């Protein structure tokens, strides 16, 4: 029970330190651009029907796809403690191999080139 108390106390101390640091450390120099509600980079006085590039959506979807691997591989360190760590290592390596092949395919097809 002492380990639990120490863990919870250290989590609360670290969280409080990060929160206080994030509140007091940054310089808040607000100007007209920062306080503007339009964050997308488009002129708010023009038409809202400006078409996006298809390449933008493709790169965004690829980012989400490859960023999802972090969430899927997150329980991997805990699974190595199980009775069969070789099985979890095999599944993780197979998953990373599939993602690597997909990345190589997208790279070869030019899907990662931002400018045409």
NORBELFEN-V710668 format. One record per helix or strand. SS is the DSSP state (a for helix, b for strand). FROM is the first residue (numbers start at 0). TO is the last residue. If there is no record, write none. Layout:
BEGIN
ss,from,to
SS,FROM,TO
SS,FROM,TO
END
This chain:
BEGIN
ss,from,to
a,1,23
a,53,72
a,75,78
a,84,108
END
